[in-house]
Amino acid sequence: MGSVSPRAVLRYETWTLEPDREPDAEPATYAMQCAVDGEMSPVGEDFAEPQAWVLEHCGKHPSHHTYREIITRPWRAWRRA
């Protein structure tokens, strides 16, 4: 007879996605970007530094009124039991 071929076994599982709040998770970081010229503030764990950068930047460039907030937040996926 012919050779035996392996069969695939599929198992469907439910996954969950959530912000990573584990003690060893990377910290959330914040930055601001000028929407006019694309310049970016320093990235920091505290929003105060990017906010101060915006005020300084718009002081130097009075026509730059729009900014983007950039938040990097760690997430994790895990299988539900």
Beta strands, then each sheet from edge to edge (+ up, - down):
strand 1: 15-19
strand 2: 29-34
strand 3: 67-72
strand 4: 75-79
sheet 1: 1+ 4-
sheet 2: 2+ 3-
end
